[in-house]
Amino acid sequence: MSLDAPSPAKPAALTPDLCVIGAGTAGLAVATAAAAFGVSVVIIERDRMGGPAGGSAVMALAEAGARAQAIRDARQFGIAAGEAEVNDAQLHDHVQRVLAAAAPNASAERMTALGATVIRGEGRFISRSTVAVGDQTIKARRFVIATGARNTAPPTPGLDTIACLTDASLATATRRPGRLIVLGGGATGTAIAQAMVRLGSEVALIDSTELLGGEDPEAVAILRRALLREGVALHERTQVLRAQSVRGGVRLVVTRGDDSAEQAIEGAHLLIATAPVPAIETLDLELAGIAVEGGGIRVDRGLRSSNRRVYAIGDCVGGASAIIRGGHVAEEQARLVLRNALFRQPGRFDAGLVPRLTQTRPELAGVGLSEDAARAKAGAIRVLRWPYAEGERAQAGRETEGFVKLVTDAKGRLLGVTIVGARAGELIAPWCLALKHGMSAQDMAELVVPYPALSEVSRRAATSFLAPLAAKPVLRRLIGFLRRFG
């Protein structure tokens, strides 16, 4: 007579102060800071610690493309140079070095050394206060969902039968695609299209609306000209009707309107860069009483979900808080959640104070309201512009394409800033601080900036707010009166 072996006992439930679901940029920011304060933390991650590698890969390729373009543009300085030669193997190594440099800070070993418990697997809610990963349960005082978003192909007939690339695919690619179709004209798709054409690929960029929709149209027009000049085939306001596998690659059948004739666009590879979808489908949110909005988790201004134990941050968030995505957004949201969850100091996430940036050349950066949004909200506004071409440093570097645009109310208080041009991502930083603290164009006009530097263009844009004052009769009479006293 044989006895069945006893089944192994289930592991005891973990009871940390904080359970973070997702170890991308957002989740690690929360977990790292909480662990530093001595808070007990459990981190659940089903895939790669640090999140998808696509963003870093695009950054690395954009920088490589910029170097290739600099060789082509050297003749503007009287320097003779031939066509840039791109070595695919060395380009791959460059991307891998960028990824490897960031890996230690996102490793499970580092988080364990900080005192956190890392569990690999798929987390899902089984009640309002409990998450399970396999047989392991976690009953935390607070939960933070930071599962991010995933690239999903649009519901186009035939597209599900084609092996598509994503930005994450570029992290492991060992060869450049000779002919690439990029589907999606947002920040990621635009950056990839320009980087790859600069590195020698033939690139077609397709978007159902307009390039970088939602950004300042004047700024986008400058970037559009740069893309066309460099050889990107732009197909804006273009609908993809169907996709087909063909010998040597893929064919997309498109149209530019109901009355437009069909057109075929062919390439060796198709890369999907449409808006990512929040990765929340496996969490069983309904069992925790967590509401969904716009495809993502609904949160209040403090990033708390409809379950008061649970916060959500990063790309898995839906509604108004999901207008802007990216690691910098996630880290700011992580800071606010920690203030609330650990220190009971309420904070509110203001998407209007989060800067936006494209990894293109010229760069396009913005913060606050656009010109159109400011007119709708504030009524009477002033728009101040200063071109890069008026800057001495820009002329010396042959970086004269672009401008700084300020939108203020009638009294000069800043409402929004857009910069398109060289190093726009660096130039936008002081404007972020100015908007956060309610400063005016006059305040910024009084700022002493380095010389020679591109920041002079920003200061001159602010100084232009004062120009109409010089024409006021009252001030002219006052100056004339004071002149009598020597």
Buried (B, 14 or more C-beta within 10 A) or exposed (E): EEEEEEEEEEEEEBEBBBBBBBBBBBBBBBBBBBBEEEBBBBBBBBBBBBBBBBBBBBBBBBBBBBEBBEBBEEEEEEEEEEEBEBEEEEBBEBBBEBBEEEBEEBBBEBBEEBBBBBBBEBBBBEEBBBBBBEEBBBBBBBBBBBBBBBBEBEEBEBBEEBEBBBBBBBBEBEEBBEBBBBBBBBBBBBBBBBBBBBBBBBBBBBBBEBBBEBBBBBBBEBBBEBBEEBBBBBBBBBBBBEBBEEEEBBBBBBBBEEEEEEEEBBBBBBBBBBBBBBBBEEBBBEBBBBBBBEBBBBBBEBBBBBBEBBBBBBBBBBBEBBEBBBBBBBBBBBBBBBBBBBEEEEBEBEEBBBBBBBBBBBBBBBBBBBBEBBBEEBEEBBBBEBBBBBBEBBEEBEBBBBBBBBBBBEEBBBBBBBBBBBBBBBBBEBBBEBBBEEBBBBBBBEBEBEEEBBBBBBBBBBBBBEEEEEEEEEEEEEEEEEEEEE
